[in-house]
Amino acid sequence: MSYKGKFQPKNSQKYNGDPTKIIYRSLWERKFMKFCDDKKNILQWSSEEVIVPYRSPIDNRMHRYYVDFLVTSVNRNGIKETILIEVKPKRQCKPPKKKSRVTKGYINEVKAWGINSAKWEAATEYAENKGWKFIILTEDDLLV
């Protein structure tokens, strides 16, 4: 089974964007797309349609962060809410453990953590400014 591919929604009217161009980049993203497509309380969703500017701590330049999902739903209390959602493996959601030797792999982990942290901080602020929430979902959330 491929880890990347095109998703074809059953309920294309719920998708905000071109429903023929929905790409998943992981099986977790595909699972979440299916969830959004199937759940009645999700009114509208999109994938990589929201772009958040952020400053990279690596090169100190502005970059564009394409947040995985934007979902508008009705919560348990009947209140409509909009949430920016990033789907990431749990291991990428915490800083790398200090190693006794500084290897290329460790340096790449530190860089990835720095960039992800900057993206998530920018997304949190972006969402708050719009009255939305920003959350990160891991495999623990998607296995439920």
C-alpha positions in Angstrom: 0.0 0.0 0.0 1.2 3.5 -0.9 1.9 6.1 1.7 1.0 8.9 -0.7 -1.9 9.2 -3.1 -5.1 10.9 -4.1 -8.1 10.8 -1.8 -11.6 10.7 -3.4 -14.3 11.9 -1.0 -17.8 10.4 -1.0 -19.2 13.7 0.3 -17.4 16.1 -2.0 -19.8 18.9 -1.1 -18.1 19.0 2.3 -14.7 19.6 0.8 -13.6 23.3 0.6 -11.4 23.2 -2.5 -11.1 21.0 -5.6 -12.2 17.6 -4.5 -10.3 16.0 -7.4 -7.0 17.3 -6.1 -6.8 16.0 -2.5 -3.4 14.5 -1.8 -2.4 12.6 1.3 1.2 12.3 2.3 0.8 9.6 4.9 -1.6 6.8 5.9 -2.5 8.9 9.0 -3.5 11.8 6.8 -5.6 9.5 4.6 -7.3 8.1 7.7 -8.1 11.6 8.9 -9.5 12.5 5.5 -11.8 9.5 5.6 -12.9 10.6 9.1 -13.7 14.1 7.9 -15.6 12.8 4.9 -17.7 10.4 7.0 -18.5 12.3 10.2 -21.8 14.1 10.1 -20.7 16.8 12.6 -17.9 17.9 10.2 -19.5 20.6 8.1 -16.6 21.5 5.9 -12.9 20.5 5.6 -9.9 21.2 3.4 -6.4 19.9 3.0 -3.3 22.1 2.7 -5.5 25.1 1.7 -4.3 27.3 4.6 -0.9 28.9 4.3 0.7 30.3 7.5 3.9 32.4 7.2 6.6 31.6 9.7 10.3 32.5 10.4 12.6 29.6 10.2 15.1 29.4 13.1 17.6 27.8 10.7 18.0 30.5 8.1 16.0 33.4 9.8 14.0 33.8 6.6 10.2 33.8 6.1 8.7 30.6 4.8 5.2 29.2 4.0 3.6 26.5 6.1 0.8 24.6 4.5 -1.2 23.3 7.5 -2.5 19.8 6.9 -6.2 20.5 7.5 -8.8 23.1 8.2 -12.0 21.6 9.7 -15.3 23.3 10.6 -17.5 21.2 12.8 -20.2 21.3 15.4 -18.8 20.2 18.8 -20.5 18.2 21.5 -22.2 21.3 22.9 -23.7 22.2 19.5 -21.3 25.1 18.9 -19.7 25.6 15.5 -15.8 25.7 15.7 -13.0 25.9 13.2 -9.7 24.0 13.9 -6.4 24.0 12.0 -5.0 20.5 12.3 -1.5 19.1 11.7 -1.0 15.3 11.6 2.4 14.2 12.8 4.0 11.1 14.2 4.3 11.3 17.9 8.1 11.0 17.8 8.2 14.3 15.9 6.2 16.2 18.5 8.8 16.4 21.1 12.4 17.7 21.1 15.1 15.1 20.2 16.9 13.5 23.1 20.4 14.7 23.7 22.9 12.3 22.3 26.4 11.5 23.5 27.7 12.0 19.9 26.5 14.7 17.6 25.7 12.8 14.4 24.2 14.1 11.1 21.0 12.3 12.1 20.9 14.1 15.4 21.6 17.5 13.7 18.7 16.8 11.3 16.4 15.9 14.1 17.3 19.2 15.9 16.7 21.2 12.8 13.4 19.5 12.1 12.3 20.1 15.7 13.2 23.8 15.4 11.4 24.3 12.1 8.3 22.4 13.3 8.2 24.4 16.6 8.4 27.6 14.6 5.6 26.4 12.3 3.4 25.4 15.2 3.9 28.6 17.1 3.0 30.6 14.0 -0.1 28.4 13.3 -1.3 28.8 16.9 -1.0 32.6 16.7 -2.7 32.6 13.2 -5.6 30.5 14.5 -6.1 32.6 17.6 -6.2 35.7 15.5 -9.1 34.2 13.5 -10.9 32.8 16.6 -9.9 29.3 15.6 -7.9 26.6 17.4 -4.7 24.8 16.3 -4.0 21.2 17.3 -1.6 18.5 16.4 -2.9 14.9 16.0 -0.6 11.9 16.4 -1.2 8.2 15.8 -2.5 8.0 19.3 -5.4 10.3 18.4 -6.0 8.6 15.1 -6.1 5.1 16.4 -9.2 5.8 18.5 
